[in-house]
């Protein structure tokens, strides 16, 4: 069974790295803040503060990658 992963990025460069990771991990969900959302077409919006956003998502995923 494949792990359900979430990738979180806040900056433009983080969004670019998240896109590279998404290509390697196509089953992962990517969340990017408004600052970098245009850099990662497959991303879902990430709302700040990060702590509150992750708290809502934490139990939905087996693993979390923060960039």
For each residue, the residues with C-beta under 8 A, 3 or more apart:
1:
2: 27
3: 62 63
4: 27 29 60 61 62 63
5: 25 27 28 29 61 62 63 64 65
6: 28 29 30 31 57 60 61 63 64 65
7: 18 21 22 25 28 29 30 31 65 67
8: 18 31 32 46 50 53 54 64 65 66 67
9: 14 15 17 18 30 31 32 33 36 40 43 46 67
10: 14 32 33 35 36 46 48 50 67
11: 14 15 33 35 36
12: 15 16 35 36 39
13: 16 17 36
14: 9 10 11 17 18 32 36 67
15: 9 11 12 18 19 32 33 35 36 37 38 39 40 43
16: 12 13 19 20 36 39 40
17: 9 13 14 20 21 67
18: 7 8 9 14 15 21 22 30 32 36 40 43 67
19: 15 16 22 23 30 39 40 41 42 43
20: 16 17 23 24
21: 7 17 18 24 25 28 30 65 67
22: 7 18 19 25 26 28 30 40 42
23: 19 20 26
24: 20 21
25: 5 7 21 22 28
26: 22 23
27: 2 4 5
28: 5 6 7 21 22 25 65
29: 4 5 6 7 44 61
30: 6 7 9 18 19 21 22 40 42 43 44
31: 6 7 8 9 43 44 45 46 53 57
32: 8 9 10 14 15 18 36 37 39 40 43 44 45 46
33: 9 10 11 15 36 37 45 46 47 48
34: 37 45
35: 10 11 12 15
36: 9 10 11 12 13 14 15 16 18 32 33 39 40 43
37: 15 32 33 34 40 43 45
38: 15
39: 12 15 16 19 32 36
40: 9 15 16 18 19 22 30 32 36 37 43
41: 19
42: 19 22 30
43: 9 15 18 19 30 31 32 36 37 40 46
44: 29 30 31 32
45: 31 32 33 34 37
46: 8 9 10 31 32 33 43 50 53
47: 33 52 53
48: 10 33 53
49: 52 53
50: 8 10 46 53 54
51: 54 55
52: 47 49 55 56
53: 8 31 46 47 48 49 50 56 57
54: 8 50 51 57 58 64
55: 51 52 58
56: 52 53
57: 6 31 53 54 60 61 64
58: 54 55 61 64
59:
60: 4 6 57
61: 4 5 6 29 57 58 64
62: 3 4 5
63: 3 4 5 6
64: 5 6 8 54 57 58 61
65: 5 6 7 8 21 28
66: 8
67: 7 8 9 10 14 17 18 21
